[in-house]
Amino acid sequence: MGKIKYRKLEVDEINKDLFKDFNRYQRVTKCWRKVEDNWVIKDIEFTEEWTSKEYEFLVKCLQNTANTGGVVFAAFNAESLAGFVSVENALFGRQKEYLQLSSIHVTFEGRGMGIGRKLFELAVNSARDMGAKKLYISAHSSIESQAFYKKLGCVEAVEYNEKLVAEEPCDCQLEFVL
């Protein structure tokens, strides 16, 4: 990977071609699960690789985020997408203090190089600018994903977003105080 450049994406830049070189590969062998109010690591094995239909859905979601006042930032290695992050623009929670970090992904070849950390910083600054006090993450439960969020200072959410829990019941519900 060469020098990574970061920038906010406009809605017209978000299309399937943006992801032509993006490699959403993750081999998962262990995941966190909540069992009787305790977090435990379980042997759960699968491989994450997005299909064409999943990329089409992602494009629609990211376009919606940009169209509704949220933000989408991207990291580029030359012309290739190395990572992206999105933050929604709808405050929620009892005190309307949360904004959702709806996605953060780094291409397989770019992991471990600080790209995710920089994208997270961009999300934090944007959420703060949009009036949030906390960033909410319905996060992949793999031990690697959870280690990433823990390293950044994320903790279990004080208040769960039940809609997000219902959509992804195996995710870990996290927050980051801004």
VMD Tcl script that builds the backbone (N, CA, C; Angstrom):
set m [mol new atoms 534]
animate dup $m
set s [atomselect $m all]
$s set {name element resname resid chain x y z} {
  {N N MET 1 A 0.847 -1.186 0.000}
  {CA C MET 1 A 0.000 0.000 0.000}
  {C C MET 1 A 0.890 1.245 0.000}
  {N N GLY 2 A 0.481 2.184 -0.812}
  {CA C GLY 2 A 1.188 3.457 -0.866}
  {C C GLY 2 A 0.621 4.427 0.157}
  {N N LYS 3 A 0.766 5.710 -0.121}
  {CA C LYS 3 A 0.237 6.740 0.766}
  {C C LYS 3 A -1.287 6.746 0.663}
  {N N ILE 4 A -1.939 6.673 1.804}
  {CA C ILE 4 A -3.401 6.633 1.856}
  {C C ILE 4 A -3.932 8.055 1.952}
  {N N LYS 5 A -4.940 8.347 1.136}
  {CA C LYS 5 A -5.600 9.658 1.157}
  {C C LYS 5 A -7.035 9.461 1.614}
  {N N TYR 6 A -7.501 10.379 2.450}
  {CA C TYR 6 A -8.833 10.301 3.032}
  {C C TYR 6 A -9.655 11.497 2.567}
  {N N ARG 7 A -10.940 11.222 2.286}
  {CA C ARG 7 A -11.819 12.342 1.942}
  {C C ARG 7 A -13.280 11.926 2.081}
  {N N LYS 8 A -14.109 12.947 2.248}
  {CA C LYS 8 A -15.559 12.751 2.317}
  {C C LYS 8 A -16.058 12.466 0.906}
  {N N LEU 9 A -16.983 11.516 0.805}
  {CA C LEU 9 A -17.565 11.182 -0.488}
  {C C LEU 9 A -18.875 11.922 -0.689}
  {N N GLU 10 A -19.096 12.359 -1.905}
  {CA C GLU 10 A -20.385 12.923 -2.293}
  {C C GLU 10 A -21.243 11.771 -2.805}
  {N N VAL 11 A -22.551 11.955 -2.765}
  {CA C VAL 11 A -23.465 10.865 -3.111}
  {C C VAL 11 A -23.225 10.333 -4.522}
  {N N ASP 12 A -22.876 11.207 -5.459}
  {CA C ASP 12 A -22.684 10.744 -6.842}
  {C C ASP 12 A -21.409 9.924 -7.034}
  {N N GLU 13 A -20.534 9.921 -6.042}
  {CA C GLU 13 A -19.310 9.104 -6.115}
  {C C GLU 13 A -19.545 7.688 -5.592}
  {N N ILE 14 A -20.663 7.486 -4.907}
  {CA C ILE 14 A -20.951 6.203 -4.276}
  {C C ILE 14 A -21.703 5.327 -5.271}
  {N N ASN 15 A -20.983 4.403 -5.865}
  {CA C ASN 15 A -21.570 3.486 -6.847}
  {C C ASN 15 A -20.814 2.162 -6.774}
  {N N LYS 16 A -21.319 1.167 -7.464}
  {CA C LYS 16 A -20.720 -0.169 -7.389}
  {C C LYS 16 A -19.269 -0.183 -7.879}
  {N N ASP 17 A -18.957 0.666 -8.849}
  {CA C ASP 17 A -17.597 0.715 -9.382}
  {C C ASP 17 A -16.577 1.152 -8.324}
  {N N LEU 18 A -17.017 1.949 -7.347}
  {CA C LEU 18 A -16.145 2.377 -6.257}
  {C C LEU 18 A -15.528 1.168 -5.551}
  {N N PHE 19 A -16.251 0.070 -5.509}
  {CA C PHE 19 A -15.837 -1.123 -4.758}
  {C C PHE 19 A -15.159 -2.192 -5.612}
  {N N LYS 20 A -14.813 -1.867 -6.855}
  {CA C LYS 20 A -14.294 -2.880 -7.779}
  {C C LYS 20 A -13.022 -3.569 -7.271}
  {N N ASP 21 A -12.181 -2.868 -6.518}
  {CA C ASP 21 A -10.949 -3.465 -5.995}
  {C C ASP 21 A -11.019 -3.746 -4.496}
  {N N PHE 22 A -12.177 -3.532 -3.898}
  {CA C PHE 22 A -12.321 -3.693 -2.447}
  {C C PHE 22 A -12.482 -5.174 -2.107}
  {N N ASN 23 A -11.721 -5.648 -1.126}
  {CA C ASN 23 A -11.715 -7.058 -0.759}
  {C C ASN 23 A -12.268 -7.231 0.656}
  {N N ARG 24 A -13.563 -7.525 0.742}
  {CA C ARG 24 A -14.203 -7.740 2.046}
  {C C ARG 24 A -14.084 -9.216 2.415}
  {N N TYR 25 A -12.861 -9.594 2.751}
  {CA C TYR 25 A -12.596 -10.970 3.164}
  {C C TYR 25 A -12.263 -10.977 4.646}
  {N N GLN 26 A -12.875 -11.885 5.368}
  {CA C GLN 26 A -12.532 -12.079 6.776}
  {C C GLN 26 A -12.811 -13.525 7.146}
  {N N ARG 27 A -11.791 -14.213 7.561}
  {CA C ARG 27 A -11.927 -15.587 8.066}
  {C C ARG 27 A -12.155 -15.474 9.563}
  {N N VAL 28 A -13.303 -15.928 10.017}
  {CA C VAL 28 A -13.680 -15.828 11.426}
  {C C VAL 28 A -13.616 -17.219 12.044}
  {N N THR 29 A -12.988 -17.307 13.219}
  {CA C THR 29 A -12.921 -18.591 13.923}
  {C C THR 29 A -13.504 -18.509 15.329}
  {N N LYS 30 A -13.532 -17.303 15.900}
  {CA C LYS 30 A -14.051 -17.126 17.259}
  {C C LYS 30 A -14.838 -15.821 17.330}
  {N N CYS 31 A -15.945 -15.876 18.079}
  {CA C CYS 31 A -16.803 -14.698 18.233}
  {C C CYS 31 A -17.210 -14.536 19.699}
  {N N TRP 32 A -17.475 -13.294 20.050}
  {CA C TRP 32 A -18.019 -12.987 21.365}
  {C C TRP 32 A -19.528 -13.205 21.343}
  {N N ARG 33 A -20.058 -13.787 22.403}
  {CA C ARG 33 A -21.495 -13.963 22.579}
  {C C ARG 33 A -21.855 -13.666 24.031}
  {N N LYS 34 A -23.010 -13.068 24.227}
  {CA C LYS 34 A -23.484 -12.788 25.577}
  {C C LYS 34 A -24.328 -13.967 26.029}
  {N N VAL 35 A -23.881 -14.606 27.111}
  {CA C VAL 35 A -24.569 -15.766 27.673}
  {C C VAL 35 A -24.876 -15.456 29.134}
  {N N GLU 36 A -26.176 -15.350 29.442}
  {CA C GLU 36 A -26.598 -15.044 30.815}
  {C C GLU 36 A -25.866 -13.825 31.376}
  {N N ASP 37 A -25.887 -12.745 30.625}
  {CA C ASP 37 A -25.291 -11.454 31.008}
  {C C ASP 37 A -23.758 -11.456 31.105}
  {N N ASN 38 A -23.108 -12.513 30.633}
  {CA C ASN 38 A -21.644 -12.556 30.615}
  {C C ASN 38 A -21.154 -12.717 29.183}
  {N N TRP 39 A -20.101 -12.012 28.834}
  {CA C TRP 39 A -19.509 -12.132 27.504}
  {C C TRP 39 A -18.511 -13.283 27.501}
  {N N VAL 40 A -18.668 -14.192 26.546}
  {CA C VAL 40 A -17.773 -15.340 26.409}
  {C C VAL 40 A -17.353 -15.477 24.945}
  {N N ILE 41 A -16.197 -16.085 24.742}
  {CA C ILE 41 A -15.718 -16.356 23.387}
  {C C ILE 41 A -16.143 -17.773 23.016}
  {N N LYS 42 A -16.775 -17.879 21.837}
  {CA C LYS 42 A -17.236 -19.184 21.357}
  {C C LYS 42 A -16.534 -19.518 20.045}
  {N N ASP 43 A -16.342 -20.797 19.818}
  {CA C ASP 43 A -15.790 -21.265 18.547}
  {C C ASP 43 A -16.899 -21.198 17.494}
  {N N ILE 44 A -16.827 -20.194 16.658}
  {CA C ILE 44 A -17.806 -20.000 15.588}
  {C C ILE 44 A -16.997 -19.685 14.336}
  {N N GLU 45 A -17.114 -20.549 13.334}
  {CA C GLU 45 A -16.287 -20.399 12.139}
  {C C GLU 45 A -17.121 -20.108 10.897}
  {N N PHE 46 A -16.679 -19.093 10.166}
  {CA C PHE 46 A -17.273 -18.762 8.870}
  {C C PHE 46 A -16.356 -17.779 8.156}
  {N N THR 47 A -16.617 -17.572 6.889}
  {CA C THR 47 A -15.859 -16.621 6.092}
  {C C THR 47 A -16.800 -15.544 5.587}
  {N N GLU 48 A -16.400 -14.290 5.764}
  {CA C GLU 48 A -17.164 -13.146 5.249}
  {C C GLU 48 A -16.563 -12.754 3.906}
  {N N GLU 49 A -17.374 -12.775 2.875}
  {CA C GLU 49 A -17.004 -12.256 1.561}
  {C C GLU 49 A -18.286 -11.742 0.932}
  {N N TRP 50 A -18.312 -10.461 0.604}
  {CA C TRP 50 A -19.538 -9.882 0.068}
  {C C TRP 50 A -19.787 -10.315 -1.364}
  {N N THR 51 A -21.058 -10.540 -1.649}
  {CA C THR 51 A -21.499 -10.884 -2.994}
  {C C THR 51 A -21.854 -9.608 -3.755}
  {N N SER 52 A -22.105 -9.754 -5.026}
  {CA C SER 52 A -22.522 -8.625 -5.855}
  {C C SER 52 A -23.789 -7.978 -5.302}
  {N N LYS 53 A -24.730 -8.787 -4.863}
  {CA C LYS 53 A -25.986 -8.261 -4.291}
  {C C LYS 53 A -25.719 -7.487 -3.002}
  {N N GLU 54 A -24.781 -7.962 -2.200}
  {CA C GLU 54 A -24.447 -7.258 -0.962}
  {C C GLU 54 A -23.795 -5.907 -1.251}
  {N N TYR 55 A -22.963 -5.845 -2.279}
  {CA C TYR 55 A -22.378 -4.554 -2.676}
  {C C TYR 55 A -23.464 -3.602 -3.187}
  {N N GLU 56 A -24.423 -4.126 -3.939}
  {CA C GLU 56 A -25.525 -3.291 -4.424}
  {C C GLU 56 A -26.312 -2.708 -3.251}
  {N N PHE 57 A -26.590 -3.536 -2.254}
  {CA C PHE 57 A -27.298 -3.074 -1.065}
  {C C PHE 57 A -26.460 -2.031 -0.315}
  {N N LEU 58 A -25.170 -2.289 -0.162}
  {CA C LEU 58 A -24.267 -1.355 0.501}
  {C C LEU 58 A -24.282 0.007 -0.185}
  {N N VAL 59 A -24.213 0.014 -1.507}
  {CA C VAL 59 A -24.228 1.269 -2.266}
  {C C VAL 59 A -25.504 2.049 -1.948}
  {N N LYS 60 A -26.654 1.370 -1.943}
  {CA C LYS 60 A -27.920 2.047 -1.630}
  {C C LYS 60 A -27.900 2.615 -0.213}
  {N N CYS 61 A -27.373 1.850 0.728}
  {CA C CYS 61 A -27.306 2.308 2.120}
  {C C CYS 61 A -26.408 3.539 2.255}
  {N N LEU 62 A -25.228 3.484 1.649}
  {CA C LEU 62 A -24.297 4.612 1.743}
  {C C LEU 62 A -24.834 5.841 1.018}
  {N N GLN 63 A -25.509 5.648 -0.115}
  {CA C GLN 63 A -26.130 6.775 -0.815}
  {C C GLN 63 A -27.205 7.399 0.068}
  {N N ASN 64 A -27.991 6.562 0.734}
  {CA C ASN 64 A -29.021 7.064 1.637}
  {C C ASN 64 A -28.393 7.864 2.779}
  {N N THR 65 A -27.299 7.366 3.332}
  {CA C THR 65 A -26.610 8.080 4.409}
  {C C THR 65 A -26.207 9.477 3.935}
  {N N ALA 66 A -25.580 9.551 2.776}
  {CA C ALA 66 A -25.144 10.842 2.235}
  {C C ALA 66 A -26.324 11.750 1.902}
  {N N ASN 67 A -27.421 11.178 1.419}
  {CA C ASN 67 A -28.602 11.960 1.039}
  {C C ASN 67 A -29.406 12.475 2.227}
  {N N THR 68 A -29.223 11.881 3.393}
  {CA C THR 68 A -30.025 12.260 4.556}
  {C C THR 68 A -29.214 13.011 5.612}
  {N N GLY 69 A -28.103 13.598 5.198}
  {CA C GLY 69 A -27.330 14.440 6.118}
  {C C GLY 69 A -26.240 13.729 6.886}
  {N N GLY 70 A -26.087 12.438 6.652}
  {CA C GLY 70 A -24.985 11.721 7.275}
  {C C GLY 70 A -23.717 11.921 6.469}
  {N N VAL 71 A -22.653 11.238 6.864}
  {CA C VAL 71 A -21.377 11.380 6.158}
  {C C VAL 71 A -20.795 10.023 5.809}
  {N N VAL 72 A -20.086 10.007 4.686}
  {CA C VAL 72 A -19.350 8.821 4.251}
  {C C VAL 72 A -17.944 9.298 3.908}
  {N N PHE 73 A -16.968 8.731 4.570}
  {CA C PHE 73 A -15.569 9.020 4.275}
  {C C PHE 73 A -14.929 7.785 3.661}
  {N N ALA 74 A -13.960 8.024 2.801}
  {CA C ALA 74 A -13.253 6.914 2.171}
  {C C ALA 74 A -11.755 7.116 2.284}
  {N N ALA 75 A -11.055 5.997 2.301}
  {CA C ALA 75 A -9.597 5.978 2.268}
  {C C ALA 75 A -9.207 5.385 0.923}
  {N N PHE 76 A -8.286 6.051 0.230}
  {CA C PHE 76 A -7.856 5.587 -1.084}
  {C C PHE 76 A -6.362 5.324 -1.107}
  {N N ASN 77 A -6.003 4.207 -1.731}
  {CA C ASN 77 A -4.624 3.886 -2.059}
  {C C ASN 77 A -4.536 4.080 -3.568}
  {N N ALA 78 A -3.938 5.185 -3.987}
  {CA C ALA 78 A -3.995 5.608 -5.390}
  {C C ALA 78 A -5.467 5.771 -5.744}
  {N N GLU 79 A -5.962 5.035 -6.725}
  {CA C GLU 79 A -7.374 5.148 -7.116}
  {C C GLU 79 A -8.256 4.069 -6.488}
  {N N SER 80 A -7.655 3.143 -5.757}
  {CA C SER 80 A -8.403 2.020 -5.182}
  {C C SER 80 A -8.928 2.334 -3.786}
  {N N LEU 81 A -10.167 1.930 -3.539}
  {CA C LEU 81 A -10.773 2.107 -2.227}
  {C C LEU 81 A -10.083 1.174 -1.229}
  {N N ALA 82 A -9.525 1.774 -0.173}
  {CA C ALA 82 A -8.850 0.993 0.864}
  {C C ALA 82 A -9.721 0.823 2.100}
  {N N GLY 83 A -10.722 1.698 2.266}
  {CA C GLY 83 A -11.607 1.602 3.415}
  {C C GLY 83 A -12.663 2.685 3.372}
  {N N PHE 84 A -13.681 2.526 4.210}
  {CA C PHE 84 A -14.734 3.537 4.277}
  {C C PHE 84 A -15.422 3.477 5.631}
  {N N VAL 85 A -16.063 4.580 5.983}
  {CA C VAL 85 A -16.810 4.687 7.224}
  {C C VAL 85 A -18.031 5.553 6.964}
  {N N SER 86 A -19.133 5.254 7.662}
  {CA C SER 86 A -20.330 6.079 7.520}
  {C C SER 86 A -20.950 6.343 8.886}
  {N N VAL 87 A -21.499 7.555 9.014}
  {CA C VAL 87 A -22.190 7.972 10.232}
  {C C VAL 87 A -23.552 8.520 9.833}
  {N N GLU 88 A -24.591 7.989 10.456}
  {CA C GLU 88 A -25.954 8.440 10.178}
  {C C GLU 88 A -26.225 9.771 10.872}
  {N N ASN 89 A -27.277 10.462 10.439}
  {CA C ASN 89 A -27.585 11.787 10.977}
  {C C ASN 89 A -28.871 11.818 11.782}
  {N N ALA 90 A -29.251 10.732 12.430}
  {CA C ALA 90 A -30.478 10.710 13.231}
  {C C ALA 90 A -30.114 10.404 14.685}
  {N N LEU 91 A -30.195 11.424 15.526}
  {CA C LEU 91 A -29.913 11.224 16.950}
  {C C LEU 91 A -30.958 10.290 17.546}
  {N N PHE 92 A -30.535 9.412 18.448}
  {CA C PHE 92 A -31.456 8.494 19.106}
  {C C PHE 92 A -31.010 8.232 20.525}
  {N N GLY 93 A -31.829 7.471 21.231}
  {CA C GLY 93 A -31.586 7.186 22.638}
  {C C GLY 93 A -32.506 8.040 23.497}
  {N N ARG 94 A -32.628 7.668 24.752}
  {CA C ARG 94 A -33.525 8.395 25.657}
  {C C ARG 94 A -33.202 9.886 25.703}
  {N N GLN 95 A -31.926 10.215 25.638}
  {CA C GLN 95 A -31.525 11.631 25.709}
  {C C GLN 95 A -31.069 12.168 24.349}
  {N N LYS 96 A -31.372 11.429 23.276}
  {CA C LYS 96 A -30.998 11.842 21.917}
  {C C LYS 96 A -29.513 12.230 21.855}
  {N N GLU 97 A -28.662 11.316 22.354}
  {CA C GLU 97 A -27.231 11.599 22.415}
  {C C GLU 97 A -26.388 10.727 21.491}
  {N N TYR 98 A -27.003 9.699 20.888}
  {CA C TYR 98 A -26.269 8.767 20.031}
  {C C TYR 98 A -26.433 9.095 18.554}
  {N N LEU 99 A -25.345 8.932 17.794}
  {CA C LEU 99 A -25.396 8.811 16.342}
  {C C LEU 99 A -24.766 7.471 16.001}
  {N N GLN 100 A -25.291 6.833 14.977}
  {CA C GLN 100 A -24.811 5.503 14.612}
  {C C GLN 100 A -23.645 5.556 13.637}
  {N N LEU 101 A -22.573 4.868 13.990}
  {CA C LEU 101 A -21.518 4.548 13.037}
  {C C LEU 101 A -22.055 3.310 12.329}
  {N N SER 102 A -22.581 3.506 11.118}
  {CA C SER 102 A -23.300 2.425 10.447}
  {C C SER 102 A -22.395 1.470 9.683}
  {N N SER 103 A -21.199 1.917 9.346}
  {CA C SER 103 A -20.253 0.999 8.713}
  {C C SER 103 A -18.829 1.511 8.855}
  {N N ILE 104 A -17.924 0.572 8.979}
  {CA C ILE 104 A -16.490 0.856 8.912}
  {C C ILE 104 A -15.826 -0.437 8.440}
  {N N HIS 105 A -15.165 -0.345 7.296}
  {CA C HIS 105 A -14.535 -1.526 6.704}
  {C C HIS 105 A -13.231 -1.119 6.035}
  {N N VAL 106 A -12.259 -1.995 6.144}
  {CA C VAL 106 A -10.964 -1.809 5.483}
  {C C VAL 106 A -10.726 -3.032 4.611}
  {N N THR 107 A -10.259 -2.801 3.391}
  {CA C THR 107 A -9.965 -3.899 2.489}
  {C C THR 107 A -8.965 -4.856 3.148}
  {N N PHE 108 A -9.093 -6.126 2.860}
  {CA C PHE 108 A -8.276 -7.154 3.505}
  {C C PHE 108 A -6.784 -6.812 3.473}
  {N N GLU 109 A -6.305 -6.364 2.322}
  {CA C GLU 109 A -4.868 -6.071 2.161}
  {C C GLU 109 A -4.410 -4.847 2.952}
  {N N GLY 110 A -5.334 -4.022 3.414}
  {CA C GLY 110 A -4.975 -2.796 4.124}
  {C C GLY 110 A -5.128 -2.863 5.627}
  {N N ARG 111 A -5.515 -4.001 6.153}
  {CA C ARG 111 A -5.735 -4.098 7.596}
  {C C ARG 111 A -4.409 -4.070 8.360}
  {N N GLY 112 A -4.470 -3.506 9.550}
  {CA C GLY 112 A -3.288 -3.422 10.401}
  {C C GLY 112 A -2.357 -2.277 10.042}
  {N N MET 113 A -2.803 -1.347 9.209}
  {CA C MET 113 A -1.960 -0.239 8.765}
  {C C MET 113 A -2.432 1.118 9.291}
  {N N GLY 114 A -3.428 1.118 10.191}
  {CA C GLY 114 A -3.917 2.372 10.753}
  {C C GLY 114 A -5.045 3.021 9.963}
  {N N ILE 115 A -5.477 2.398 8.886}
  {CA C ILE 115 A -6.546 2.975 8.059}
  {C C ILE 115 A -7.853 3.016 8.843}
  {N N GLY 116 A -8.198 1.935 9.511}
  {CA C GLY 116 A -9.422 1.888 10.305}
  {C C GLY 116 A -9.415 2.920 11.418}
  {N N ARG 117 A -8.279 3.089 12.069}
  {CA C ARG 117 A -8.160 4.074 13.156}
  {C C ARG 117 A -8.410 5.484 12.627}
  {N N LYS 118 A -7.824 5.821 11.490}
  {CA C LYS 118 A -8.018 7.153 10.908}
  {C C LYS 118 A -9.469 7.348 10.481}
  {N N LEU 119 A -10.080 6.338 9.867}
  {CA C LEU 119 A -11.490 6.436 9.490}
  {C C LEU 119 A -12.373 6.626 10.724}
  {N N PHE 120 A -12.044 5.922 11.806}
  {CA C PHE 120 A -12.796 6.068 13.051}
  {C C PHE 120 A -12.689 7.498 13.581}
  {N N GLU 121 A -11.496 8.075 13.523}
  {CA C GLU 121 A -11.297 9.469 13.965}
  {C C GLU 121 A -12.167 10.425 13.148}
  {N N LEU 122 A -12.232 10.207 11.839}
  {CA C LEU 122 A -13.082 11.043 10.985}
  {C C LEU 122 A -14.545 10.906 11.382}
  {N N ALA 123 A -14.972 9.689 11.702}
  {CA C ALA 123 A -16.348 9.458 12.140}
  {C C ALA 123 A -16.630 10.153 13.467}
  {N N VAL 124 A -15.706 10.045 14.405}
  {CA C VAL 124 A -15.856 10.681 15.721}
  {C C VAL 124 A -16.011 12.191 15.566}
  {N N ASN 125 A -15.132 12.800 14.778}
  {CA C ASN 125 A -15.195 14.255 14.592}
  {C C ASN 125 A -16.496 14.674 13.925}
  {N N SER 126 A -16.959 13.902 12.961}
  {CA C SER 126 A -18.216 14.219 12.282}
  {C C SER 126 A -19.402 14.084 13.226}
  {N N ALA 127 A -19.432 13.019 14.008}
  {CA C ALA 127 A -20.537 12.810 14.951}
  {C C ALA 127 A -20.583 13.948 15.972}
  {N N ARG 128 A -19.432 14.356 16.435}
  {CA C ARG 128 A -19.357 15.480 17.373}
  {C C ARG 128 A -19.909 16.748 16.718}
  {N N ASP 129 A -19.508 16.987 15.469}
  {CA C ASP 129 A -19.985 18.172 14.734}
  {C C ASP 129 A -21.495 18.130 14.508}
  {N N MET 130 A -22.066 16.930 14.427}
  {CA C MET 130 A -23.505 16.774 14.201}
  {C C MET 130 A -24.301 16.793 15.509}
  {N N GLY 131 A -23.628 17.038 16.626}
  {CA C GLY 131 A -24.324 17.206 17.895}
  {C C GLY 131 A -24.436 15.977 18.779}
  {N N ALA 132 A -23.768 14.904 18.435}
  {CA C ALA 132 A -23.838 13.692 19.255}
  {C C ALA 132 A -22.903 13.795 20.457}
  {N N LYS 133 A -23.244 13.048 21.475}
  {CA C LYS 133 A -22.372 12.907 22.643}
  {C C LYS 133 A -21.712 11.528 22.656}
  {N N LYS 134 A -22.337 10.589 21.910}
  {CA C LYS 134 A -21.817 9.227 21.844}
  {C C LYS 134 A -21.990 8.692 20.428}
  {N N LEU 135 A -21.038 7.866 20.031}
  {CA C LEU 135 A -21.127 7.138 18.772}
  {C C LEU 135 A -21.590 5.724 19.119}
  {N N TYR 136 A -22.582 5.219 18.387}
  {CA C TYR 136 A -23.141 3.899 18.636}
  {C C TYR 136 A -22.715 2.964 17.513}
  {N N ILE 137 A -22.247 1.771 17.881}
  {CA C ILE 137 A -21.775 0.808 16.890}
  {C C ILE 137 A -22.412 -0.551 17.161}
  {N N SER 138 A -23.153 -1.065 16.192}
  {CA C SER 138 A -23.618 -2.450 16.225}
  {C C SER 138 A -22.528 -3.217 15.484}
  {N N ALA 139 A -21.604 -3.807 16.254}
  {CA C ALA 139 A -20.328 -4.270 15.707}
  {C C ALA 139 A -20.252 -5.779 15.542}
  {N N HIS 140 A -19.582 -6.184 14.477}
  {CA C HIS 140 A -19.292 -7.603 14.216}
  {C C HIS 140 A -18.696 -8.207 15.479}
  {N N SER 141 A -19.103 -9.422 15.795}
  {CA C SER 141 A -18.701 -10.046 17.061}
  {C C SER 141 A -17.400 -10.836 16.997}
  {N N SER 142 A -16.746 -10.879 15.839}
  {CA C SER 142 A -15.479 -11.626 15.759}
  {C C SER 142 A -14.471 -11.047 16.746}
  {N N ILE 143 A -13.583 -11.914 17.233}
  {CA C ILE 143 A -12.608 -11.444 18.221}
  {C C ILE 143 A -11.706 -10.347 17.632}
  {N N GLU 144 A -11.417 -10.431 16.333}
  {CA C GLU 144 A -10.570 -9.417 15.701}
  {C C GLU 144 A -11.278 -8.062 15.637}
  {N N SER 145 A -12.544 -8.070 15.243}
  {CA C SER 145 A -13.300 -6.818 15.175}
  {C C SER 145 A -13.453 -6.214 16.561}
  {N N GLN 146 A -13.768 -7.040 17.541}
  {CA C GLN 146 A -13.936 -6.530 18.900}
  {C C GLN 146 A -12.623 -6.005 19.479}
  {N N ALA 147 A -11.503 -6.625 19.137}
  {CA C ALA 147 A -10.195 -6.125 19.597}
  {C C ALA 147 A -9.924 -4.735 19.004}
  {N N PHE 148 A -10.292 -4.535 17.749}
  {CA C PHE 148 A -10.141 -3.229 17.097}
  {C C PHE 148 A -10.919 -2.162 17.861}
  {N N TYR 149 A -12.188 -2.422 18.129}
  {CA C TYR 149 A -13.014 -1.426 18.819}
  {C C TYR 149 A -12.540 -1.183 20.246}
  {N N LYS 150 A -12.134 -2.230 20.941}
  {CA C LYS 150 A -11.655 -2.076 22.312}
  {C C LYS 150 A -10.392 -1.211 22.338}
  {N N LYS 151 A -9.510 -1.440 21.384}
  {CA C LYS 151 A -8.270 -0.665 21.297}
  {C C LYS 151 A -8.552 0.826 21.100}
  {N N LEU 152 A -9.655 1.130 20.427}
  {CA C LEU 152 A -10.041 2.522 20.195}
  {C C LEU 152 A -10.736 3.157 21.395}
  {N N GLY 153 A -11.126 2.337 22.372}
  {CA C GLY 153 A -11.790 2.864 23.564}
  {C C GLY 153 A -13.292 2.646 23.595}
  {N N CYS 154 A -13.810 1.825 22.700}
  {CA C CYS 154 A -15.240 1.529 22.697}
  {C C CYS 154 A -15.562 0.561 23.832}
  {N N VAL 155 A -16.755 0.715 24.382}
  {CA C VAL 155 A -17.227 -0.149 25.460}
  {C C VAL 155 A -18.653 -0.596 25.138}
  {N N GLU 156 A -19.152 -1.567 25.898}
  {CA C GLU 156 A -20.532 -2.004 25.697}
  {C C GLU 156 A -21.469 -0.815 25.879}
  {N N ALA 157 A -22.455 -0.706 24.998}
  {CA C ALA 157 A -23.389 0.416 25.049}
  {C C ALA 157 A -24.194 0.396 26.348}
  {N N VAL 158 A -24.347 1.557 26.938}
  {CA C VAL 158 A -25.160 1.707 28.138}
  {C C VAL 158 A -26.621 1.480 27.788}
  {N N GLU 159 A -27.013 1.987 26.616}
  {CA C GLU 159 A -28.390 1.882 26.143}
  {C C GLU 159 A -28.373 1.195 24.784}
  {N N TYR 160 A -29.036 0.058 24.668}
  {CA C TYR 160 A -29.084 -0.676 23.398}
  {C C TYR 160 A -30.142 -0.078 22.474}
  {N N ASN 161 A -29.841 -0.027 21.178}
  {CA C ASN 161 A -30.807 0.343 20.154}
  {C C ASN 161 A -31.486 -0.955 19.723}
  {N N GLU 162 A -32.716 -1.148 20.159}
  {CA C GLU 162 A -33.408 -2.425 19.945}
  {C C GLU 162 A -33.617 -2.739 18.462}
  {N N LYS 163 A -33.790 -1.722 17.628}
  {CA C LYS 163 A -33.955 -1.944 16.187}
  {C C LYS 163 A -32.677 -2.566 15.613}
  {N N LEU 164 A -31.523 -2.052 16.006}
  {CA C LEU 164 A -30.252 -2.581 15.511}
  {C C LEU 164 A -29.975 -3.973 16.071}
  {N N VAL 165 A -30.347 -4.204 17.310}
  {CA C VAL 165 A -30.189 -5.535 17.912}
  {C C VAL 165 A -31.027 -6.549 17.136}
  {N N ALA 166 A -32.259 -6.171 16.779}
  {CA C ALA 166 A -33.142 -7.078 16.043}
  {C C ALA 166 A -32.587 -7.377 14.648}
  {N N GLU 167 A -31.958 -6.377 14.006}
  {CA C GLU 167 A -31.396 -6.569 12.667}
  {C C GLU 167 A -30.173 -7.481 12.683}
  {N N GLU 168 A -29.349 -7.372 13.715}
  {CA C GLU 168 A -28.113 -8.170 13.821}
  {C C GLU 168 A -27.968 -8.690 15.250}
  {N N PRO 169 A -28.728 -9.710 15.626}
  {CA C PRO 169 A -28.727 -10.175 17.021}
  {C C PRO 169 A -27.388 -10.707 17.534}
  {N N CYS 170 A -26.473 -11.062 16.648}
  {CA C CYS 170 A -25.163 -11.563 17.094}
  {C C CYS 170 A -24.123 -10.452 17.227}
  {N N ASP 171 A -24.458 -9.246 16.784}
  {CA C ASP 171 A -23.515 -8.124 16.914}
  {C C ASP 171 A -23.335 -7.744 18.384}
  {N N CYS 172 A -22.212 -7.103 18.664}
  {CA C CYS 172 A -21.963 -6.525 19.990}
  {C C CYS 172 A -22.342 -5.057 19.893}
  {N N GLN 173 A -23.174 -4.611 20.844}
  {CA C GLN 173 A -23.644 -3.223 20.844}
  {C C GLN 173 A -22.662 -2.382 21.662}
  {N N LEU 174 A -21.989 -1.466 20.963}
  {CA C LEU 174 A -20.911 -0.689 21.565}
  {C C LEU 174 A -21.205 0.804 21.503}
  {N N GLU 175 A -20.465 1.560 22.307}
  {CA C GLU 175 A -20.520 3.012 22.231}
  {C C GLU 175 A -19.127 3.578 22.444}
  {N N PHE 176 A -18.979 4.796 21.965}
  {CA C PHE 176 A -17.738 5.547 22.156}
  {C C PHE 176 A -18.158 6.944 22.586}
  {N N VAL 177 A -17.737 7.354 23.776}
  {CA C VAL 177 A -18.083 8.673 24.281}
  {C C VAL 177 A -17.212 9.711 23.574}
  {N N LEU 178 A -17.868 10.722 22.993}
  {CA C LEU 178 A -17.151 11.739 22.222}
  {C C LEU 178 A -16.528 12.806 23.112}
}
mol reanalyze $m
mol bondsrecalc $m
mol representation Tube
mol addrep $m
